[in-house]
Amino acid sequence: MKRFALLCSLALSSAMPATADMLPGYDRFDLLADHRARPIAASIWYPAAKPTYRAPVGDGPIFDPTFAFIGPAVASGEHPLVLLSHGSGGNAESLGWLASGLVAEGAIVLAVNHPGSTSGDSSPRRSVDLKSRANDLSAALDMVLSDPVFASFIDQERIGVVGFSLGGTTALGMVGLRFDGAVQDANCTKGPEAADCIFFHLGGVRFADHPGFGANTRDIRITEAAIIDPGFGGAVSAETLGDALAGVTLINLGGTDRLRAVDVGSSGNNLARRLPDARYVEIAPANHFTFLGTCKQGAVELLAEEGDDPICTDPEGTDRATVHDQLIDAIASGLNL
């Protein structure tokens, strides 16, 4: 047994990367929150002090996994914290490419699977509840700031939020914007906002009937935000713009062919100009789905067979891994990492 243990130790030490090449640390936990009937699946990515063992995170039939060290100690020092919100039908583990990229910039990344709006359980009537989505992240923040394993490693003056698509809408709420359900219902009858509505109309949703859609979900602890292709920008209540967090970074994927429903530039709802001191970034060639993980060989054909959205198909000339690098750079800059 001693000889076996020694051989295992030598094998691990020989595989240990140099500090500069360290994989992120990763752990999962169950989050208990008063606004949810069941625990919320949460995960945390962070700079690792030393390697433990290497394992894939987010491995499945479509997306490539991200590798991490499972459960190592946190690297010394205070690190900025980033809250991460996935889009409708997404999940935290599939965004490992982004979480690990932000860890490489020195951040701790805290993500949740929003119940009722994740892969396999995404419901129109539950996904419209922006208040519960924001509360998921605020509750996760409460928990990690009181956790003795992580609290002393977090710079509480540098707490950011990143969100994509419906997660971007969630992040907009957390920096002080509110949404008008009646306006969104009107937008759903015409124009580019209609793409925001198809999924919700399949569930019989009238936005004005859901108080959680227009609730105040601001979390004053958030100091920075980077938001990618957010939905419902055309339903932002104008009176909330002036009091929102200043200096938010808004990112659109795609050029003139971008998805109009999430266009926050001048050809869309112009939210980038209406928000105080907002920074606007456009990344092209790309489309809305380019944000998602890199896809495994055969994933395009598998999605076609299942009649699913073409989430692995990018515009001609797009390299998804390169776009991911550009997104990490833009998000890290927006969060002042």
Secondary structure, DSSP 8 states (H G I E B T S, - for coil): -HHHHHHHHHHHHHH---GGG---EEEEEEE--TT-SS-EEEEEEE-BSS---EEEES-SSSB--EEEEES--B-SS-EEEEEEE--TTB-SGGGHHHHHHHHTTT-EEEEE--TTSBTTT--HHHHT-HHHHHHHHHHHHHHHHT-TTTGGGEEEEEEEEEEETHHHHHHHHHTT--B-HHHHHHHTTSSGGGGGTHHHHHTT--GGG-GGGS-----TT--EEEEES-S-GGGB-GGGTTTS-TT-EEEEESSTTS-GGG--STTTT-HHHHSTT-EEEEE-S--GGGGS--B-TTHHHHHHHHT---TT---TT--HHHHHHHHHHHHHHHTT-
